[in-house]
Amino acid sequence: MFGKAIEKRAGLEAVTDAYRLLHRDEAGEFSIDRFGDWLLVTGYDETLPSKQLLRKIGAELRNISCKGGIGRTTQRDPHRRKLFSDLVSFGEEPPETFVVTEHGLKFEISLNDAQHPGLFLDQRESRRRIAEIAKGKRVTNLFAFTCSFSVAAVAAGAEVAFSVDLAAGCLERGKRNFELNGLAESGRGKFIKEDVRKWLARQVRKKENNPEAFVPWDVVICDPPVFAAAKKSDAFSVEKEWPSLAKGIRAILADDGMALFANNHRGGDDGFYFSTLRQHFEAVTALPTPVDFPDSGTPHVRTYWCS
């Protein structure tokens, strides 16, 4: 059942020990991710408890080399504080935190959490792309999460990388990722706890009020959540905010700059996301899906390279 899908990932082991072993569209309403020696099984059917899912796929799971892992269930209601529930361990329980490696860089992972392990596996190639152009550039990473894009940029020689996110805990993990890679003392990583929309609006105002003094950004990364509801009165929806994000980022981007946009809105309209970016950028390229996230008609992630 899993064998052929896992074989397709064999080449990834040369660049990382963190990747998706089995995508949800390859096997049903669940996925399996490898993080080093540990597995993360995510169920997408809220009516199927994690224990039952693990029992259902137990024979196949035992054929995968690992120490153990965690099973969990996705909560579809975007307004819940926790993205995942019903966490169950199998085999040896994973440590509270551990480290994985990608393209020679280290990232802190935590599977014993009801949020996210700490590294978006579907953006592995995007991080590589950013690293290839980052040397000497001013980079800003919006919705930075645990700052993996910023780590990749600074490690590749970026002049500075700003990480902007409203979640203080994510930024703290980002700082630890900088420390893991020996980048903390460089001073080239800046961490901004703020709503991205407010930070972006302030940057646009700075440019409008004093365009001669404004220093544009060379590289901007924008990988927002589909939904975020820190405050009900100020809830975030990627579909609603996409036009203003595109307009604002183009306004602060250097004329020869590059922007990377991504989102995981499975139910979204491809045409809307692409055409909105084309209204503001001369060239927009939709990047192919990673080999471990095969497109079966419903894209897991949309990633756009804009100039």
Secondary structure, 3 states (H helix, E strand, C coil): CCHHHHHCCHHHHHCECEEEEECHHHHCCEEEEEECCEEEEEECCCCCCHHHHHHHCHHHHCCCCCCEEEEEEECCCCCCCCCEEEEEEEECCCCCCEEEEECCEEEEECCCCCCCCCCCHHHHHHHHHHHHHCCCCEEEEECCCCCHHHHHHHHCCCCEEEEEECCHHHHHHHHHHHHHCCCHHHCCEEEEECCHHHHHHHHHHHHHHCCCCCCCEEEEEECCCCEECCCHHHCEEHHHHHHHHHHHHHHHEEEEEEEEEEECCCCCCHHHHHHHHHCCCCCEEECCCCCCCCCCCCCCCEEEEEC
